[in-house]
Structure formats: C-alpha cells, structure tokens
Amino acid sequence: MATILTFMDTEIWGNTLRQYAWLLGVILVVVIFNKYISNFISKLLFQLLKRSRFRHSGQLFLKLLLQPLEFILVLHTIYIGFQMLDAPEFFQFKFIGATLHQYAYGLYTLLFIVSTGWLFSRFADFIITVMNEKAQLTPDPSDDQVVSFLKDVFKVVIWTTVVLCVLAFVFHVNVTSLVAGAGIAGIAIAFAAQETLQNIFGSISLFAEKPFLVGDLVELDGITGTVDKVGFRSTRLRALDKSFQTIPNRNIVSNRIINLSRRTSRRVQFLLGLEYGTKAEAITAIVSEIDAYTTQHPVTNEPSVVHFYGFGASSLDIWVEIYFEYLEWDDFLRKRQEIMLGIMDIVEKHGGSFAFPSQTLYMRQDVPKEPTKKSADISSDIHHPKGE
C-alpha cells in the first residue's frame, strides 16, 4: 500500500500521478455519465420552460439544445481540470511569438466561442420552428414569408458575432478599430460586395412592398412558377416544369413582377373561323348564342365579347373573348374544354362548319388557233422539200 502511495506521488512534468489520476477520473465521470447529467439539466430546463408560452414545445427545445450543452459541459470540465494542474515548463516554449500555453488557451477559447454560437443557433432554430408552427395556423401567407426571412437574419447575425468574437479573443484583433476602419474601407467593400448588397436591399424591398407571397404563382425574370421561399439573398421558385429556380433578389426588383395569383380572372381569346358560304342569319344566331352561353356559364365572372370580326383568307372570323374565374390550372383546362365543346355544339346546331386553311385554283384551257398561210407554207417546205 505504501509502495502504491509512494508511486502516486511520483512527479511528471511538475505534477504528481495522483493529480493526473484525479483529472482523468473527473473527465471519465463526465463523459460516461454525460447522458444522465444531460437528463438532469433537461428536467431543470423543462421545468423552466413549462412556465413560458413555449411549454408545448418543450421536447423540441431540449432536443435542439442538449447536444451543444453536452459539448460545452465536457469542454469546461477538461478546462477546469487542467487548470488544477501546474503547467509544465515546456508550455513556456515559444513558437511564432506565442507560448504553447497561450496556444492551448486559444484553442479552448475558440471551441468555447464556436460551441456558444452553436447553442444560440440551435435556440434560434427553436424560435423559428415555433413561429413557423404559429404561422401555419393563420390564413395570411405573409407570416410564412417573414419567418423564412428571419431565419436567415438570425443565422447571419449569430455567426457574424461568432467570427468577430474569435478575432477579438483568440487572435487579439482590435475589433473596435476594425469596425471603425470599416468606414474608410467601406467604399472598397461596397464595390467588392455590390451584388450582395443589392440582393439584401432587394429582399428588404420585397418584404416592404409584398408584391407576392409564398405560394403565389408569379412570373419573375422571365420564369413562371410558384414562390417556394423568399430568402435573404434570393427567391426560390418551383417552375411549371417542376424545376427548382433560384433568382437573385436584385434581378426581381429591377424587372417587371407579374403576380398571376392575384389576377381576378383568366382571359381566353381566339378567332372562330366559319366556312365561306355560311348565311348571315346563321352567323348572327351563332354569335348571339355563343355570347349568351359563355356569359351565363357558372365559371365566367365577366360578360364575354363575341362579334363577327372580319373576312379572313379562308374563313369568316368571329372574335370570342371569355373571362374565367381564377381557377387552378387543371380545373381551368377542364372548364375551358367544357366551354369549347359547347361552342362546337352551337355552331353545328345552326348548320355552320369550321373552316380550315384552303386555296382555290382556277385552271383555263386555251383553244388552239388555226395556222396562218405563212406558217402553213413553211410547214409544207419542211415536210415536202422542193426537188423531191
């Protein structure tokens, strides 16, 4: 026993083996029982959460925050344990202007700052998730758009702060001077990040004016699709061919925006060509009945425009203009087909026929002329030469 105690008093790098054993034991306890310690912390946090308005999302809160909390707990345990030891002499060895002790402390500071940023990022995810759930309960889709935008803002703010803290506490950069000097370098930065700044201001304009919302069918920058997300830098569309399109916000605000979802109706216009030879009375009846049929149809919301339009190259043209209620694309095509078939029935009922492009050719057959006397003599000379 005395031998073991004597052995434990052996010094290595300025510390006894007993001190190293205590340090290793504390670290092993924290690592092995980290799950149980985390559960204990979870229960404390859950009790605090019950008193807030987020009590129904307690499990989500714990799921998001436990992993960074566990990492921070282990990191602090290792740091505190090593603080109980005397630093070995070789830790005072300098390399590139700093001692190994300073490098070790810098590594701890770096990991602590990054893990803290990770913790706040997870907390921001929790806030965004709760806000998104509440936004889903409201009929206004602008809530969803704001939540998506805030998510990007939170991420940018948190990780920008992390970078500044790393520069200040790890690399000992004077952040105050750096920020103050940004005014001098602002012009250069503005030129270098011109497109990024334009996209940011473009997103602010989109949120201020709200020309469209998430879920709207729009035409942006020559692309037609459904708005999937309005982000900090770009807007994402699900195009009609189901492809995923990402458009920079600066392109959107500098071009025409067509919000197809906010139109009051869908307009359909075409020329109805009847064959030449159709009686005027029949055309009058067809025009009148098509006008009444399309105007009174349940899916139209404005009076139709139907008139005899003119004399085409191969048809008598009737102008038809119909205004449908705004329907989803499949329903619109189905109702459009229904009305088109109804128009066909009206034309056939009045004895009309649809014209198609055609041409009429007139062929003339010339009567052969009688040969003149001179031509007859020449012919005689050729077939019956003199002297034969």
C-alpha positions in Angstrom: 0.0 0.0 0.0 2.8 2.3 0.9 4.5 1.5 -2.3 1.4 2.5 -4.3 1.1 5.8 -2.4 4.8 6.5 -3.0 4.3 5.7 -6.7 1.3 8.0 -6.9 3.5 10.8 -5.5 5.8 10.5 -8.4 6.1 13.8 -10.3 5.9 14.1 -14.1 6.0 17.5 -15.7 5.6 19.2 -12.4 2.5 17.3 -11.3 2.1 14.0 -9.4 0.4 10.9 -10.8 -2.3 11.4 -8.2 -3.3 14.7 -9.8 -3.3 13.2 -13.2 -5.5 10.3 -11.9 -8.0 12.8 -10.4 -8.1 14.7 -13.7 -8.6 11.5 -15.7 -11.3 10.3 -13.3 -13.3 13.6 -13.4 -13.2 13.6 -17.2 -14.3 9.9 -17.4 -17.1 10.5 -15.0 -18.4 13.5 -17.0 -18.0 11.6 -20.3 -19.6 8.3 -19.1 -22.4 10.0 -17.1 -22.9 12.8 -19.6 -26.2 11.3 -20.6 -27.5 11.3 -17.0 -26.2 14.8 -16.4 -27.9 16.0 -19.6 -31.1 14.4 -18.5 -30.9 16.2 -15.1 -30.2 19.5 -17.0 -33.1 18.7 -19.3 -35.5 18.3 -16.4 -34.4 21.7 -15.0 -34.8 23.4 -18.3 -38.1 21.7 -18.9 -39.5 22.9 -15.6 -38.5 26.5 -16.5 -40.0 26.0 -20.0 -43.3 25.0 -18.5 -43.8 28.5 -17.2 -43.4 30.1 -20.6 -45.6 30.1 -23.7 -43.3 27.5 -25.3 -44.4 24.8 -22.8 -46.0 22.7 -25.6 -42.7 22.7 -27.5 -40.5 21.5 -24.6 -39.3 18.3 -26.2 -38.2 20.2 -29.3 -36.4 22.7 -27.2 -34.5 20.0 -25.3 -33.7 18.1 -28.5 -32.1 21.1 -30.2 -30.2 22.4 -27.2 -28.9 19.3 -25.5 -26.1 18.4 -27.9 -24.3 21.8 -27.8 -24.9 21.9 -24.0 -23.2 18.5 -23.6 -20.3 19.6 -25.7 -19.9 22.8 -23.6 -20.1 20.7 -20.4 -17.3 18.4 -21.4 -15.2 21.2 -22.7 -15.4 23.2 -19.4 -14.7 20.0 -17.4 -11.5 19.4 -19.3 -10.5 23.1 -19.0 -11.2 23.3 -15.2 -9.3 20.0 -14.7 -6.2 21.2 -16.4 -6.4 24.5 -14.5 -5.9 22.5 -11.3 -2.5 21.3 -12.6 0.7 23.2 -12.7 1.7 24.0 -16.3 4.8 22.1 -17.4 7.9 24.0 -18.2 7.8 23.2 -21.9 4.5 25.0 -22.1 6.6 28.2 -21.9 8.3 27.3 -25.2 7.6 30.0 -27.7 6.6 29.3 -31.3 5.8 32.1 -33.8 5.7 34.7 -31.0 3.4 32.8 -28.6 3.9 30.0 -25.9 2.3 26.6 -26.1 0.2 27.6 -23.1 -1.2 30.5 -25.0 -1.9 28.2 -27.9 -3.8 25.8 -25.7 -5.8 28.5 -24.1 -6.6 30.0 -27.5 -7.8 26.6 -28.7 -10.1 26.4 -25.6 -11.4 29.9 -26.3 -12.0 29.1 -29.9 -14.0 26.0 -29.1 -16.0 27.7 -26.4 -17.0 30.6 -28.7 -17.9 28.3 -31.6 -19.9 26.0 -29.3 -21.7 29.0 -27.8 -22.6 30.2 -31.3 -23.8 26.7 -32.0 -26.0 26.9 -28.9 -27.5 30.2 -29.9 -28.0 29.0 -33.4 -30.0 26.0 -32.1 -32.0 28.3 -29.9 -32.8 30.4 -33.0 -33.9 27.3 -34.8 -36.3 26.6 -31.9 -37.7 30.1 -32.1 -38.1 29.9 -35.9 -39.8 26.5 -35.6 -42.3 27.7 -33.1 -43.0 30.8 -35.1 -43.5 28.7 -38.2 -46.0 26.5 -36.4 -48.0 29.5 -35.4 -47.8 31.0 -38.9 -49.3 27.8 -40.3 -52.4 28.4 -38.2 -53.1 31.8 -39.8 -54.6 32.2 -43.3 -52.2 35.0 -44.2 -49.2 33.5 -46.1 -47.1 36.6 -45.4 -46.3 35.2 -41.9 -44.6 32.2 -43.5 -42.5 34.6 -45.7 -41.4 36.7 -42.7 -40.4 33.5 -40.7 -38.3 32.3 -43.6 -36.6 35.7 -43.8 -36.0 35.9 -40.0 -34.3 32.5 -40.1 -31.7 33.8 -42.5 -31.2 37.0 -40.5 -30.7 35.2 -37.2 -28.1 32.9 -38.8 -26.2 35.8 -40.3 -26.2 37.8 -37.0 -25.2 34.9 -34.8 -22.3 33.6 -36.9 -21.1 37.2 -37.7 -20.9 37.7 -34.0 -19.0 34.5 -33.6 -16.4 35.5 -36.2 -15.9 38.9 -34.5 -15.5 37.2 -31.1 -12.9 34.8 -32.5 -11.0 37.7 -34.0 -11.1 39.6 -30.7 -10.5 36.9 -28.1 -8.4 34.3 -30.0 -6.4 36.4 -32.5 -6.5 39.6 -30.3 -7.6 41.8 -33.2 -8.9 45.2 -32.1 -12.5 44.7 -33.4 -13.4 48.3 -32.4 -10.7 49.7 -34.6 -11.7 47.2 -37.3 -15.3 48.3 -37.2 -14.3 52.0 -37.1 -11.9 51.4 -40.0 -14.7 49.9 -42.0 -15.9 53.4 -42.7 -12.6 54.1 -44.5 -12.7 50.8 -46.3 -16.4 50.9 -46.8 -16.2 52.1 -50.4 -13.9 49.3 -51.4 -16.1 46.8 -49.6 -19.2 48.2 -51.2 -17.7 47.8 -54.6 -16.5 44.3 -53.8 -19.8 43.2 -52.4 -22.0 45.3 -54.7 -24.2 42.4 -55.9 -24.6 41.0 -52.4 -25.7 44.4 -51.0 -28.1 44.8 -54.0 -29.6 41.4 -53.1 -30.0 42.4 -49.5 -31.7 45.7 -50.3 -33.8 43.8 -52.8 -35.1 41.4 -50.2 -35.9 44.4 -47.9 -37.9 45.9 -50.7 -39.8 42.7 -51.3 -40.7 42.4 -47.7 -41.8 46.1 -47.5 -43.9 46.1 -50.7 -45.0 42.4 -50.7 -45.6 42.1 -54.4 -46.0 38.4 -53.9 -46.2 35.9 -51.1 -45.0 32.3 -50.6 -47.3 30.0 -52.6 -48.2 32.7 -55.3 -47.9 31.8 -59.0 -45.7 34.6 -60.4 -43.6 35.4 -63.4 -40.2 36.7 -62.3 -37.2 37.4 -64.6 -38.9 35.5 -67.4 -39.6 32.4 -65.3 -43.1 31.3 -64.3 -43.6 29.3 -61.2 -44.8 29.1 -57.6 -42.9 31.0 -54.9 -41.3 28.5 -52.6 -39.1 30.8 -50.4 -38.1 34.4 -50.2 -34.6 34.5 -48.7 -32.0 37.0 -47.6 -30.3 36.9 -50.9 -32.5 35.2 -53.4 -36.0 34.0 -54.1 -36.7 30.3 -55.0 -39.4 29.3 -57.5 -40.9 25.9 -58.4 -41.3 26.3 -62.1 -44.1 24.9 -64.1 -41.8 22.1 -65.4 -41.2 21.3 -61.7 -37.6 22.5 -61.8 -36.2 24.5 -58.9 -35.2 28.0 -59.9 -33.2 30.4 -57.7 -33.4 34.1 -58.7 -31.3 36.9 -57.1 -33.5 39.5 -55.4 -31.7 42.3 -57.3 -33.0 40.8 -60.6 -36.5 40.7 -59.2 -36.8 44.3 -58.0 -35.2 45.7 -61.2 -37.6 43.8 -63.5 -41.3 43.5 -64.0 -43.1 41.3 -61.5 -46.3 39.6 -62.6 -48.4 38.0 -59.8 -50.6 35.6 -61.6 -52.4 34.5 -58.4 -53.8 38.0 -57.8 -55.5 38.4 -61.1 -59.3 38.4 -60.9 -59.8 36.2 -63.9 -58.2 34.2 -66.7 -58.8 35.6 -70.2 -59.2 33.3 -73.2 -59.5 34.8 -76.7 -59.5 33.3 -80.1 -60.9 33.6 -83.7 -63.6 31.2 -84.6 -63.4 30.6 -88.4 -66.6 29.6 -90.3 -66.6 28.4 -93.9 -67.4 30.9 -96.6 -71.0 30.3 -97.7 -72.4 30.5 -94.2 -75.6 32.5 -94.2 -75.6 35.9 -92.5 -78.6 34.8 -90.5 -76.7 31.8 -89.2 -73.7 33.9 -88.3 -76.0 36.3 -86.3 -77.6 33.4 -84.5 -74.2 31.7 -83.7 -72.7 35.0 -82.4 -75.8 35.7 -80.2 -76.0 32.2 -78.7 -72.2 31.9 -78.0 -72.4 35.3 -76.2 -75.3 34.2 -74.0 -73.8 30.7 -73.4 -70.3 32.0 -72.3 -71.6 35.0 -70.3 -74.1 32.9 -68.3 -71.7 30.0 -67.7 -71.0 29.5 -63.9 -67.2 29.7 -64.3 -67.2 33.1 -66.1 -67.2 36.3 -64.0 -67.4 39.0 -66.6 -69.5 39.4 -69.8 -68.0 37.8 -72.8 -67.1 39.6 -76.0 -68.4 37.9 -79.1 -68.7 39.6 -82.5 -68.4 38.9 -86.3 -64.8 40.1 -86.8 -64.0 40.1 -90.5 -63.3 38.3 -93.7 -60.3 36.1 -93.4 -58.2 34.5 -96.1 -60.2 31.2 -95.9 -62.9 31.8 -93.3 -65.5 34.1 -91.9 -64.0 35.1 -88.5 -65.9 35.5 -85.2 -64.0 37.2 -82.3 -64.5 35.3 -79.0 -63.2 36.7 -75.7 -64.1 34.8 -72.4 -63.2 35.7 -68.8 -63.0 32.7 -66.5 -62.9 32.9 -62.7 -59.3 32.3 -61.4 -59.0 28.5 -61.1 -56.1 26.2 -60.6 -54.6 25.1 -63.8 -56.1 21.6 -64.0 -59.6 23.0 -63.2 -59.2 25.8 -65.7 -58.3 23.4 -68.5 -61.3 21.2 -67.7 -63.8 24.1 -67.7 -62.2 25.6 -70.8 -62.7 22.2 -72.6 -66.3 22.2 -71.5 -67.0 25.6 -72.9 -65.2 24.8 -76.2 -67.3 21.7 -76.7 -70.4 23.8 -76.0 -69.4 26.3 -78.7 -68.9 23.5 -81.2 -72.5 22.3 -80.5 -73.8 25.8 -81.1 -72.1 26.1 -84.4 -73.3 22.7 -85.6 -76.8 23.4 -84.4 -77.1 26.3 -86.7 -75.7 24.5 -89.7 -72.3 26.1 -89.6 -69.0 24.4 -90.3 -65.5 25.2 -89.2 -63.2 26.4 -91.9 -59.6 25.3 -92.4 -56.8 26.9 -94.5 -57.5 26.3 -98.2 -56.8 27.7 -101.6 -58.9 27.6 -104.8 -57.1 27.1 -108.1 -58.8 28.2 -111.4 -57.4 26.3 -114.5 -58.0 27.7 -118.0 -57.7 25.6 -121.2 -56.8 27.7 -124.3 -58.4 26.9 -127.7 -55.7 26.2 -130.4 -55.5 28.8 -133.1 -55.8 28.0 -136.9 -52.3 28.2 -138.6 -51.8 31.2 -140.8 -51.0 30.9 -144.5 -47.3 31.8 -144.0 -46.8 29.2 -141.3 -48.6 26.6 -143.4 -46.1 27.3 -146.3 -43.2 26.9 -144.0 -44.5 23.6 -142.7 -45.0 22.4 -146.3 -41.4 23.3 -147.1 -40.1 21.4 -144.2 -42.1 18.2 -144.8 -42.1 18.3 -148.6 -38.9 20.0 -149.7 -38.8 21.1 -153.3 -37.0 18.9 -155.7 -38.3 15.6 -154.2 
